[in-house]
Amino acid sequence: MTRNAESGAPEKELNAAHGMTVVARSQGQLVRRRFFRHRGALAGMVLFGLVVILAVTSIGAGPIPGWWDKDPTTTGSVVGEGRPTLSVLPGFLGGGGVHLGEHPFGQDNVGRDYFALTMRGAQVSLLIAVIVGLVATLVGTVVGALAGYFRGWTESVLMRITDVVIAVPTLLLAGLIGVIVAGKGVLLFAFFLGLCMWTQIARLVRGEVLSLREKEYVEAARSVGTSARRIIFKHILPNTVGIIIVSATLTIATAVLTESALSFLNLGVRPPDTSLGRLITDYRTALSVRPWLFYWPGAFIIAIALSVNFIGDGLRDAFDPRQTRVRD
């Protein structure tokens, strides 16, 4: 137990006498506490987790079977004009209680179960969003780190390339890529879409690296002959992890909306596969007669985008170094 140099009293007792309790915490502990005290971020995590669990477990993924007894490809007879059988209203409000029925989200024109179709669309949209986030984060981080650390002609070339990509509207560039890779698979489409969305991360990382490269520990590493690659990846980038994580999270949310917009314009996912945006495109003419074919995928797009944005906001606040006040 440490003691005060003048009085000899334990520091903990002195702090208690002043009505304070001081607890030393690491940076990681502070980030976690700030994040889990962010109500919006927690709500976003719960909502996003529910969407992912429902999409993956319901119809299964790959060799893993799901608990739902229908698949998104089997056709059949349309029952009751394909109306949803889902009911969540209690009897006194005119409902039948919680009841899924045979087709909780209804059926499409050829009798396919729309719940299974929506879950398949959610799986594809989430897969595209994650791949886009990973590719954009990787490319943007490398470009920003190299431009910020080396400066000179390296920075000039990389930043001019970044400016050119920024000057072209993202939707236009992504649409062009969608035309080029049309019908060649979801993974290839997601990869090239990620190559359209790295510029924001690159600019943020570059700005952070410009500041960190002047720090004393970087100068000390240079003085002992540490290679530039090791300085960048071992000393600088770990200190930009907050910006990188937040940017990646927000890029995932943007990717969901971008993929939906491209699929709506028939430039994204192509049949026989589907996505949430593809479902809206396929059944946009049914909005006035069978609106549930439009509402269900739209609701999942909104849920995914909002939840990821809330998580990103929580991460941004958690990694903010100015958020230093954490109460017990």
Secondary structure as UniProt FT lines:
FT   TURN            5..7
FT   HELIX           11..17
FT   TURN            18..19
FT   HELIX           27..36
FT   HELIX           39..59
FT   TURN            62..63
FT   HELIX           80..82
FT   HELIX           91..93
FT   TURN            104..105
FT   TURN            109..110
FT   HELIX           114..150
FT   HELIX           152..167
FT   HELIX           170..180
FT   TURN            181..183
FT   HELIX           186..194
FT   TURN            195..196
FT   HELIX           199..212
FT   TURN            213..214
FT   HELIX           216..223
FT   TURN            224..225
FT   HELIX           228..230
FT   HELIX           231..236
FT   HELIX           237..240
FT   HELIX           241..264
FT   TURN            265..266
FT   TURN            271..272
FT   HELIX           276..282
FT   HELIX           284..286
FT   TURN            287..289
FT   HELIX           292..319
FT   TURN            321..322
//
